[in-house]
Amino acid sequence: MTKFQRPALGDSSGSTQPIVSAHPIALWVLPVSDIGGVARHVMDVARNGLPGFRLVVAAPEGPLLDQLRVLQCPVVVLPDPVDGAPRFARALRHTVRRLEPAVVHSHLAMADLLVAVATVGLPPALVSTEHHVQADQRIFHGSALRAGSRRIAHHSRIRRFDHLIAVSESTRRAMVQHWHPSAPITVIRNGVDRSPAKPSQPGLRVLSLTRLSPEKNLGMTLRVFARVHAAEPAARLTIAGTGPQQGELLSLADDLGLSDVVTLPGFVDAATALTQHDVVLQPSLADNLSYTLLDAVNAGLGVVASAIGGNDEILPPHCLVSLDDAPAMAAAVIEQGLDVTRRPNLPQDIPAVAGMCRHVVEVYADAGVRTTGSADDDNDRHDNDSHDDDGATAIRRAPDSTVVIAYYRNGSTLRAQLDALAHQLDAPSFEVVIADNEGSDRLAMIVASYADALDIRVVDAHDVRGQCHARNVGVRAARAEHIAMCDADDVVGPTWVAALHRMTSAEDVLATGPLRHDVINPPAVWQAKARIAGLDEAPRPYLLGPFGYLGYETFVMGCNLGVRRQTFLDLGGMDETMLGGSEDVDFSWRALESGRMITVDDAALIDYRLRVDERDVRSQAYRYQRAQLGLWARSRRMGRPVRGMSLRWALRETAALPALWLTTRHADEITRLCVASRCGGTTGNLLGQLSVRRPRLR
């Protein structure tokens, strides 16, 4: 039993009646107690709870702690770090020693840094959630020097953290870009409980609901609204919130002749304000995954925002406008106000609050924190055999198909794949076998939540490293005669299982379908992929099917493969020595050489997830080229007529890379991703050639 005390106001040591908890403590640490997006996040978690944990929040005195007391969430009052970071750190260290939390979870940069200092030599796991990491660090830090020093500090403190959480994919990319973190990152988007559908009415009551500070770009809000009012005189604007720019904004509204149609009421109840307006306008310079935008979409309002940060993870393209295009932004406001059919809907990958909390607990498990009443209690549900009430074993009918998924650190994406499998159309009976190549505590919790929706189980495959081993273990564990293989980070289409089963039932073939790039990936990422493939313009839909390799035969990608189980075993499965890629090429070629064919059906479509930041793109291209050279050398020894490899070309291209990188380091994102792929692929090709040619070069 863990014991701690509810502290008295202003006293971090506590002096009131002990609170007894049967669960380990998750101590959340914040450097401020203002009411804003981060406070909303904390209060939502306090209302819902963290399954298996007791939440305690430590922060300076202020409105957040007042709200948490109303919610009966235990709090610890810490000194304000503005009055002295050392005092904050000492008080926090004392709190950690006294409460003995299983995990200390920091929010916001100041808390991240002070937690790293305050917990040196103490046992709890460290986790941080990043809410406000921008691609342009100067937005918050003012100068390149300050941004650079903060970047170094974060890179250093992350070495002490077990896991990082990003509230959006754009936040994760910025973390990788600026901090080069050694700890794993999981994206857990801010959760919103979906409201029942409400009838929307047209109107141009425009709302800005944010802090009145420079990064919110409220001067542009007024200038855009001036264009809206000129076209639609009935339009009205409310700028709700508090902050240092209130006087400046009142003056600008007067200069623009908008004093009679613009109000600045200060702090308002957000939920009430949303019911009294038609469109939210937010041309912010810095957003990650804005609660204002989430709530506005959830409430059925029109929304127009800047095309920055995580806004494209909430809003469709027609709701996003470039910051340098005020006329287009004004037109979008008018459209959203008057045409209710153009208003956005909440994306499916935005979790409910309970789902968000569950994902946080899964991260704690990844960080090595065990809790009471975890998914371990449910492991017996996933045995191959079922049991009657009298304890006798009942033989279950084998399913028609087995979906095999190799798993390695895919906790942030697996749910999307399992959701897609749980909603298959016209599918035969099928089971899902997840081959765990990580040895993950978190995986059991994820799988347990799908026990009612899928025939699903986990098999252990972490004794040998590599995706090939995991796939082989999964196929051997399959109860069905037909295998459908996919990856844990993609999303299968609604008829995927049915299409693959139909093809492999008709003939002994390798079955597959197209991979679609332009649905689950950011636009710059799939457009860069098209440019890398030599396309002048990226098509939409952007589909990729089987293609020839090394001038020899076509192959089926392992992330979208249907095959008979016995055929897979007869061919020897995937080659477990091929760790970096090309294992599916090798398997496909062995199947073709045995007399089997490849069959393609568009109904077996998969949304394919691409690497989204430069470092991952470069690393993947490097690994693929190294693996390709290994397959090339093996094929030459086997007498396959694969095309030649030019060492001279590889040397020349590698020599040109430094100049290429220098001339494009400040280019647009698409160009940078293309250069990253070229750098990784070229160096991988060169080192691969040197490796396989080494005996000849001696």
RAHU-V762342 format. One record per residue. N is the residue number from 1. PSI is psi in degrees with one decimal (999 if undefined). Layout:
# RAHU-V762342
((N;PSI) (N;PSI))
This chain:
# RAHU-V762342
((1;133.2) (2;133.5) (3;140.1) (4;167.3) (5;144.4) (6;115.8) (7;151.1) (8;156.0) (9;133.0) (10;5.5) (11;110.7) (12;-8.3) (13;-25.1) (14;145.4) (15;12.4) (16;-169.3) (17;135.1) (18;145.6) (19;127.4) (20;130.6) (21;130.6) (22;-8.4) (23;153.6) (24;155.1) (25;134.4) (26;109.9) (27;111.6) (28;133.0) (29;127.5) (30;147.2) (31;-8.2) (32;164.5) (33;24.7) (34;157.2) (35;115.1) (36;-159.0) (37;-42.4) (38;-40.8) (39;-39.8) (40;-44.2) (41;-46.5) (42;-43.8) (43;-37.3) (44;-42.4) (45;-39.1) (46;-39.3) (47;-43.6) (48;-38.8) (49;158.3) (50;110.2) (51;121.8) (52;-2.5) (53;157.4) (54;118.9) (55;129.7) (56;132.9) (57;127.6) (58;126.2) (59;165.9) (60;158.8) (61;144.3) (62;-172.1) (63;-35.8) (64;-47.6) (65;-34.9) (66;-44.6) (67;-38.7) (68;-35.0) (69;-39.1) (70;-36.6) (71;1.1) (72;33.8) (73;125.7) (74;139.2) (75;155.6) (76;125.8) (77;122.8) (78;156.9) (79;153.2) (80;123.6) (81;-18.7) (82;-30.4) (83;-0.3) (84;107.5) (85;-38.5) (86;-39.7) (87;-43.5) (88;-47.0) (89;-41.6) (90;-44.6) (91;-38.8) (92;-42.3) (93;-41.9) (94;-41.0) (95;-42.8) (96;-41.8) (97;-37.9) (98;-43.7) (99;-23.7) (100;55.5) (101;152.5) (102;-31.1) (103;138.1) (104;123.0) (105;110.4) (106;153.0) (107;131.2) (108;150.9) (109;-44.2) (110;-43.1) (111;-38.8) (112;-48.3) (113;-41.9) (114;-32.7) (115;-41.7) (116;-38.1) (117;-44.4) (118;-20.8) (119;10.6) (120;127.7) (121;-0.3) (122;154.7) (123;-17.8) (124;151.5) (125;148.9) (126;128.9) (127;144.0) (128;144.7) (129;127.7) (130;118.1) (131;-25.1) (132;62.2) (133;120.4) (134;149.5) (135;-39.7) (136;100.0) (137;-17.9) (138;-15.6) (139;-41.9) (140;-22.7) (141;-3.9) (142;-43.9) (143;159.4) (144;-33.5) (145;-47.1) (146;-40.5) (147;-40.5) (148;-41.5) (149;-39.1) (150;-35.4) (151;-43.3) (152;-41.1) (153;-43.3) (154;-40.8) (155;-38.3) (156;-45.6) (157;-29.1) (158;-24.3) (159;-20.6) (160;-9.5) (161;144.5) (162;-29.3) (163;148.5) (164;145.0) (165;134.4) (166;139.8) (167;-5.7) (168;163.4) (169;-34.8) (170;-36.0) (171;-43.5) (172;-43.7) (173;-41.7) (174;-37.7) (175;-45.4) (176;-42.5) (177;-42.2) (178;-32.1) (179;-20.1) (180;60.0) (181;144.0) (182;-21.8) (183;149.7) (184;151.4) (185;132.8) (186;133.5) (187;119.2) (188;105.1) (189;150.6) (190;134.6) (191;145.2) (192;129.1) (193;119.3) (194;133.0) (195;150.1) (196;147.6) (197;131.7) (198;139.7) (199;129.5) (200;141.8) (201;140.7) (202;151.4) (203;164.2) (204;45.4) (205;103.1) (206;140.0) (207;133.9) (208;124.4) (209;88.9) (210;170.9) (211;141.3) (212;76.6) (213;160.4) (214;-38.7) (215;-13.8) (216;-8.2) (217;43.5) (218;-18.9) (219;-40.5) (220;-35.6) (221;-45.1) (222;-41.1) (223;-37.6) (224;-43.9) (225;-32.6) (226;-38.9) (227;-39.7) (228;-45.3) (229;-34.1) (230;-36.0) (231;-32.8) (232;89.0) (233;-18.0) (234;-8.7) (235;146.1) (236;150.7) (237;133.1) (238;124.3) (239;97.8) (240;134.5) (241;173.1) (242;160.6) (243;178.6) (244;-12.7) (245;9.9) (246;-48.9) (247;-42.3) (248;-38.7) (249;-38.5) (250;-40.6) (251;-42.4) (252;-40.0) (253;-39.5) (254;-43.3) (255;-33.7) (256;1.2) (257;30.5) (258;10.5) (259;-32.5) (260;-13.8) (261;3.9) (262;131.1) (263;145.1) (264;87.0) (265;-2.5) (266;-147.9) (267;134.7) (268;162.5) (269;120.3) (270;-44.4) (271;-41.5) (272;-42.3) (273;-39.3) (274;-35.7) (275;-16.0) (276;8.7) (277;169.5) (278;-32.5) (279;135.8) (280;129.9) (281;123.9) (282;80.3) (283;51.0) (284;152.8) (285;-16.0) (286;108.8) (287;143.8) (288;-67.6) (289;84.6) (290;125.8) (291;-33.6) (292;-45.8) (293;-42.0) (294;-46.5) (295;-37.4) (296;-45.3) (297;-43.3) (298;-30.3) (299;-2.5) (300;15.3) (301;160.4) (302;149.7) (303;133.2) (304;129.1) (305;165.7) (306;148.3) (307;68.3) (308;164.7) (309;-136.5) (310;14.1) (311;-32.5) (312;-5.1) (313;-6.2) (314;-40.0) (315;147.9) (316;165.8) (317;-34.9) (318;-8.4) (319;-2.6) (320;135.2) (321;143.8) (322;145.9) (323;-18.8) (324;15.4) (325;74.5) (326;-40.6) (327;-42.1) (328;-35.6) (329;-40.6) (330;-42.1) (331;-38.0) (332;-38.4) (333;-45.9) (334;-43.2) (335;-47.1) (336;-33.5) (337;-41.6) (338;-20.1) (339;95.7) (340;-18.4) (341;-15.1) (342;-0.3) (343;145.3) (344;161.6) (345;154.6) (346;125.7) (347;152.0) (348;-25.4) (349;6.3) (350;117.4) (351;162.3) (352;165.5) (353;-41.2) (354;-39.5) (355;-40.6) (356;-45.1) (357;-39.2) (358;-40.1) (359;-37.6) (360;-43.5) (361;-34.9) (362;-37.6) (363;-40.0) (364;-39.5) (365;-40.5) (366;-30.5) (367;4.1) (368;11.5) (369;119.2) (370;148.4) (371;171.1) (372;148.6) (373;32.6) (374;-175.8) (375;-10.9) (376;-29.0) (377;-19.6) (378;5.0) (379;-33.4) (380;-13.3) (381;-21.5) (382;19.3) (383;159.5) (384;-28.2) (385;146.9) (386;164.6) (387;139.3) (388;169.6) (389;-29.7) (390;6.5) (391;-6.9) (392;144.6) (393;128.3) (394;134.9) (395;121.8) (396;146.6) (397;132.9) (398;140.1) (399;165.9) (400;-29.1) (401;150.3) (402;123.6) (403;122.1) (404;126.2) (405;122.3) (406;134.3) (407;128.0) (408;105.0) (409;45.7) (410;25.0) (411;-30.8) (412;-15.6) (413;-17.2) (414;-38.1) (415;-39.5) (416;-39.2) (417;-44.3) (418;-35.9) (419;-43.0) (420;-39.9) (421;-31.5) (422;-10.3) (423;35.6) (424;147.3) (425;136.6) (426;32.1) (427;147.6) (428;172.3) (429;135.5) (430;153.5) (431;161.3) (432;122.0) (433;117.9) (434;116.7) (435;108.7) (436;104.5) (437;3.7) (438;-34.5) (439;49.5) (440;130.8) (441;-33.2) (442;-33.2) (443;-40.6) (444;-37.3) (445;-39.6) (446;-48.0) (447;-38.5) (448;-33.0) (449;-8.9) (450;9.0) (451;-30.2) (452;-18.4) (453;-25.2) (454;151.3) (455;95.3) (456;142.6) (457;162.1) (458;136.4) (459;143.2) (460;127.4) (461;27.4) (462;9.9) (463;-26.1) (464;132.5) (465;141.5) (466;146.4) (467;-36.6) (468;-44.3) (469;-44.4) (470;-43.1) (471;-41.6) (472;-43.0) (473;-42.4) (474;-42.7) (475;-41.5) (476;-31.3) (477;-8.8) (478;141.4) (479;-14.6) (480;162.4) (481;-7.4) (482;129.6) (483;135.4) (484;115.4) (485;129.7) (486;172.8) (487;160.5) (488;-10.0) (489;7.4) (490;-175.5) (491;114.3) (492;151.2) (493;168.4) (494;-19.8) (495;19.4) (496;-50.8) (497;-45.8) (498;-42.8) (499;-45.4) (500;-41.4) (501;-39.7) (502;-43.1) (503;-44.4) (504;-20.9) (505;-34.9) (506;-39.4) (507;159.3) (508;84.8) (509;171.8) (510;120.8) (511;145.3) (512;178.9) (513;-179.7) (514;153.9) (515;126.2) (516;130.7) (517;-18.7) (518;17.8) (519;-54.1) (520;2.8) (521;147.4) (522;148.2) (523;-44.3) (524;-31.3) (525;-49.1) (526;-26.6) (527;-36.1) (528;-40.2) (529;-39.7) (530;-40.5) (531;-39.7) (532;-34.9) (533;-0.3) (534;13.1) (535;132.0) (536;-33.7) (537;133.7) (538;123.9) (539;163.3) (540;117.9) (541;148.7) (542;102.6) (543;144.4) (544;126.1) (545;-172.0) (546;142.3) (547;160.9) (548;157.6) (549;131.8) (550;28.8) (551;14.4) (552;-105.5) (553;165.8) (554;158.9) (555;160.7) (556;130.1) (557;138.0) (558;-17.4) (559;-4.0) (560;73.7) (561;125.6) (562;135.3) (563;151.0) (564;141.7) (565;-44.6) (566;-35.3) (567;-45.3) (568;-44.8) (569;-39.6) (570;-33.7) (571;-2.6) (572;8.3) (573;-163.7) (574;142.7) (575;111.4) (576;-5.8) (577;-11.0) (578;94.1) (579;-24.1) (580;-6.0) (581;179.2) (582;2.2) (583;-32.8) (584;-31.8) (585;-49.5) (586;-45.7) (587;-44.7) (588;-43.4) (589;-39.0) (590;-37.2) (591;-44.1) (592;-40.3) (593;-17.5) (594;1.0) (595;0.3) (596;165.5) (597;168.3) (598;131.1) (599;136.7) (600;134.5) (601;125.7) (602;-20.6) (603;-14.9) (604;50.6) (605;145.1) (606;135.8) (607;115.3) (608;129.8) (609;123.9) (610;160.4) (611;139.7) (612;-10.5) (613;161.1) (614;-41.5) (615;-43.4) (616;-38.8) (617;-46.0) (618;-44.2) (619;-43.2) (620;-43.4) (621;-38.8) (622;-49.0) (623;-42.0) (624;-40.9) (625;-40.2) (626;-44.8) (627;-38.9) (628;-39.7) (629;-35.0) (630;-43.9) (631;-39.0) (632;-47.1) (633;-43.0) (634;-43.0) (635;-38.3) (636;-42.1) (637;-31.1) (638;-6.5) (639;12.0) (640;139.9) (641;59.9) (642;155.6) (643;162.5) (644;166.6) (645;134.4) (646;112.7) (647;-35.2) (648;-43.5) (649;-46.1) (650;-39.9) (651;-43.6) (652;-44.4) (653;-38.8) (654;-39.6) (655;-26.7) (656;-8.9) (657;-42.4) (658;-43.6) (659;-39.6) (660;-44.6) (661;-42.6) (662;-37.3) (663;-14.4) (664;4.7) (665;-23.1) (666;17.7) (667;-179.8) (668;167.1) (669;-38.9) (670;-45.3) (671;-41.9) (672;-39.1) (673;-39.4) (674;-42.8) (675;-39.6) (676;-43.0) (677;-42.0) (678;-41.5) (679;-48.3) (680;-44.6) (681;-40.6) (682;-46.2) (683;-36.1) (684;-39.1) (685;-44.0) (686;-50.6) (687;-32.5) (688;-43.0) (689;-43.4) (690;-35.7) (691;-47.8) (692;-21.5) (693;-0.7) (694;-46.2) (695;-33.5) (696;-23.9) (697;-10.7) (698;999))
